[in-house]
Amino acid sequence: MPRTGRHWPAAVRRTDVMRSGMSAPDVGIRDLRLHGGDVVDRVAAGECVTVTRAGKPVAELRPAGRPAAQAEVLLERWRGLPPLDPVRLRADLDEPLDPRL
């Protein structure tokens, strides 16, 4: 069970640093070494963490990719898609492209 923010050392708590429009907690390398298990628990719960050295971001920890969807699930999703009009698709693709390419 991941620990709540109030039990974390100050350097591991969520910060208000904004990157790419999203808030990401920062953790220094020393605190990562001392509290690595807690940090990995947060990442496993879906959070992204920025690792810093001397206050500068050097790495990001992100949750591992999701497992692949089953074929039956994909087929069911595809059945709900609208039919494809190849002429309209070609026109949509050609519109932003330079015809000299």
C-alpha positions as CSV (number, residue, x, y, z in Angstrom):
1,M,0.0,0.0,0.0
2,P,1.5,3.4,-1.0
3,R,2.1,5.9,1.7
4,T,0.2,9.1,1.8
5,G,2.0,12.4,1.1
6,R,2.0,13.5,4.7
7,H,4.3,10.6,5.7
8,W,6.8,11.3,3.0
9,P,10.0,13.2,3.5
10,A,9.8,16.8,2.3
11,A,11.8,16.0,-0.9
12,V,9.5,13.2,-1.9
13,R,6.2,15.0,-1.4
14,R,4.2,16.3,-4.4
15,T,5.4,19.7,-5.6
16,D,3.6,22.3,-7.5
17,V,6.1,22.3,-10.3
18,M,4.3,22.3,-13.6
19,R,5.7,20.5,-16.6
20,S,3.7,20.1,-19.9
21,G,0.6,21.3,-18.1
22,M,0.7,18.5,-15.5
23,S,1.9,18.5,-12.0
24,A,4.7,16.0,-11.4
25,P,6.3,15.3,-8.0
26,D,10.1,15.7,-7.9
27,V,12.5,13.5,-5.9
28,G,16.2,14.1,-5.5
29,I,18.6,11.3,-6.2
30,R,19.5,10.9,-2.5
31,D,15.9,10.6,-1.5
32,L,15.3,8.2,-4.3
33,R,18.1,6.0,-2.9
34,L,16.7,6.3,0.6
35,H,13.0,5.9,-0.2
36,G,13.1,4.0,-3.5
37,G,10.5,1.6,-2.5
38,D,8.0,4.3,-1.7
39,V,8.7,6.1,-4.9
40,V,8.2,3.0,-6.9
41,D,4.9,2.4,-5.1
42,R,3.7,5.8,-6.3
43,V,4.8,5.1,-9.8
44,A,3.2,1.6,-9.8
45,A,0.0,3.4,-8.7
46,G,0.1,5.4,-11.9
47,E,2.0,8.5,-10.9
48,C,5.0,9.9,-12.9
49,V,7.9,11.1,-10.8
50,T,10.7,13.5,-12.0
51,V,14.2,12.6,-10.6
52,T,16.4,15.7,-9.9
53,R,20.1,16.2,-9.4
54,A,21.0,19.5,-7.7
55,G,17.5,20.7,-8.4
56,K,17.6,20.0,-12.1
57,P,15.4,17.3,-13.7
58,V,17.5,14.4,-15.0
59,A,15.1,11.5,-15.4
60,E,11.4,10.6,-15.3
61,L,9.9,7.4,-13.8
62,R,6.6,6.4,-15.4
63,P,4.4,3.4,-14.9
64,A,5.2,0.4,-17.2
65,G,2.9,0.1,-20.3
66,R,-0.5,-1.4,-20.0
67,P,-1.0,-5.1,-21.0
68,A,-2.1,-5.6,-24.6
69,A,-5.9,-5.8,-25.1
70,Q,-7.3,-9.2,-26.0
71,A,-8.3,-9.8,-29.7
72,E,-12.0,-10.1,-28.7
73,V,-11.9,-6.7,-27.1
74,L,-10.3,-5.1,-30.1
75,L,-12.7,-6.6,-32.5
76,E,-15.7,-5.4,-30.4
77,R,-14.2,-1.9,-30.4
78,W,-13.6,-1.9,-34.2
79,R,-17.2,-3.0,-34.8
80,G,-18.4,0.3,-33.3
81,L,-16.3,2.4,-35.7
82,P,-18.0,4.2,-38.6
83,P,-17.4,2.8,-42.1
84,L,-14.3,4.1,-43.9
85,D,-14.8,6.1,-47.1
86,P,-11.4,5.7,-49.0
87,V,-12.0,8.7,-51.3
88,R,-12.7,11.0,-48.4
89,L,-9.8,9.6,-46.5
90,R,-7.4,10.3,-49.4
91,A,-8.7,13.8,-49.8
92,D,-8.3,14.5,-46.1
93,L,-4.7,13.2,-46.2
94,D,-3.8,15.1,-49.4
95,E,-5.2,18.4,-48.2
96,P,-2.4,19.5,-45.8
97,L,0.4,18.0,-48.0
98,D,2.4,19.9,-50.6
99,P,1.4,18.3,-53.9
100,R,5.1,18.6,-55.1
101,L,6.2,16.0,-52.5
